[in-house]
């Protein structure tokens, strides 16, 4: 009898980032794969990440959502979910979610 463990994918491969000022980003801005959501991360320069919806149930990601609510309420400046932390802190959090 065997069992399989979920595959751990490095955060940089899992996350798809696009810069808001590039033409490629403009064409990709609308596309979000099924089962994922787009979030904008950063204090000054916002970068777009696409993350699995399953992260919404994780306590670490919920802490980021609480920070977003405290900072912006429900009126996010980018029109989408904006996380008020540095890009590095966000990637570290996502890496921890993938490792668990």
N, C-alpha and C positions, 0 to 999 in steps of 0.2 A: 504494500500500500504506500503510495507516494503522495506528496503534496508539492505544490509549486509556490514559490515566493514571488511577490510582485517585482517586476523588473525596475531597478533603480536607474533613472536616466539623469545624467548631469544637468544641472539647472540651465546652463547656457545652451544646451541642445534642446531642452524642453521649452524654454521660453523663446518666443519669436518677437524680436524687437524691431521696430521701425522708427526712424526719425521723422518727426512731423514735418520737416521742411524738404523732404526729398520727393521726387515725382513717383517713385516706386511706392513710397508710403501712402501717398494720396490715393493710388489705385488699390492698395491693400487695406486701407483704413476701414472699408465697409465689410470686408470678408473676415468672419470669425467662424472657425470650424464648429460643427455641432458638438455640444458638450464642453465648450470653452467660453470664456468671456474676456473682453478687452478691459484692461485697467491702464491708467496713466500714472506714472511714478515720477516723483521728483519734487524738489522744493521750488526751484526756479524754472529750469528747463524740463518740461514734461516729456517722458518717453513712454511709448505705448508697448505694453506686453500683453500677450494672449496666454491665459492660464486655464487649466482645467476647472470646471465648475465644482468638482469634488473638493477643491481647496476651501470652498465656502463653509464646510462643516468642520474644518480644522481649527483648533483653538489659537494657534499662532497667526493664522490668516484672519481670524475673527478679531484679534487684537489690532491688526492693521485697519480693519473696517471700523472699529471703534474710534481709532485715531482720525480716520477720514470723516466720520460723523461729527466729532468734536471740532475739527478744523473747518469743514465746509457745510455741515448740516446735510441737506439733501439737494443743495444747489451747487453742483460741481462746476468749476470754471471751464473744463474741457468738454462739457456736455455728456461725459461718461464718468465712470467711477474713477476718482482721483485719490491716490494713496499719498499722504504727505510724509514721505520718508526719502532718504537718498536711494539712488539706484543700487548701490552696493549693499545697503541694509536689506533692500527688497530681495535681491538675489540670494543673500545669506539666509533669509527667512524661507524662501522657496527651496533652497538646498536642504535645509533642515526638514522641511515637509517631505521632500523626496526620500530622505534618509530614514524617516520613521515608517 
